[in-house]
Amino acid sequence: MELRYLTAFVAVAEELHFGRAAKRLQMAQPPLSQQIRQLERELGVQLFERNTRSVRLTSAGESFLEPARAVLDDVDTAVRAAKAAGRGEYGRVTVGFAGASSHESLPLLTRAVRAAHPGLDLVMLGQTYANVALAKVADGSLDLGFVRLPVNQPGVETRVIEVEELICALPTDHPLAQQGRIRIEQLADEPFVSFPANAGSTLRDALVKACVSAGFNPRVVQEAPDSYTILALVAAGVGVTLTLTSCQHIQQTGLVYRPLEGDPIRMHAALAWRTDNSSAALRTVLGIAEEALPTPDSADQR
């Protein structure tokens, strides 16, 4: 059964006049009459009683009208949904994020997407480390990832959304906690708490690099999988650590943060996506992210 037959039937049923129905459908009356006759042949019932003066529905026509309207409404809904999805207004985007450093940027993005396109579904997948999100973006498991630069994955594009700096976290009763700023060299004999070695943590790599540049290898006495646990161990007096300014929202009894002396050691948080990802929904999210998470002016200071 062709949809045009249903459209013709509903128009005649609502107008109860073939001439007005044909005008409404912007077609001539004879083809309209032919479509109604074809529909009646397919159904095996008469839908209208016609004479030279009037047109009215038969009992079969009355029974057929509401289901026909429902079918046309469903088709219209499907067409509008497909067009909206093609514009990126509907769809599903998988987003990978890692750790405590996404606590500000992630809600900004999700709220902006929800406000602009309620029909767009963001599926949030927490990763242990930013490099894990990057790997999943690269292999197509994720549409979008919160990562840290540098990114050297072929086919992956990035945009900086935040410039973070390394700072020192130590117990409140530590002698260095009384200083306004701390030189990294002062930590040479300190026990460190950090992410596991060889797990691909960009923050662990930055910590080691900063210490080596200051003339020593950090003595890591305790490893933990996330910033919350690391900072809890610091507050407990297990050791000190270098963390990021974006983690300062983690406030624990016995824990203080101090800036480092000298030139800031910066790390760049970014969004990453595959350049060959053709998802209209992803493009919509990226467009919203440009306003919700603009690239900082300092992003070029690498």
Salt bridges, closest charged atoms under 4 A:
GLU2 OE1 - ARG4 NE 2.37
GLU14 OE1 - ARG24 NH2 2.54
GLU14 OE2 - ARG69 NE 3.07
GLU15 OE1 - ARG20 NE 3.58
GLU15 OE2 - ARG24 NH1 3.21
GLU40 OE1 - ARG50 NH2 3.08
GLU49 OE1 - ARG56 NH2 2.57
GLU66 OE2 - ARG69 NH1 2.40
ASP76 OD2 - ARG80 NE 2.93
GLU89 OE2 - ARG87 NE 2.95
GLU104 OE2 - HIS103 NE2 3.70
GLU164 OE1 - ARG148 NE 3.21
GLU165 OE2 - ARG266 NE 3.90
GLU190 OE1 - HIS174 NE2 2.95
GLU223 OE2 - ARG204 NH1 3.16
ASP276 OD1 - ARG274 NE 2.83
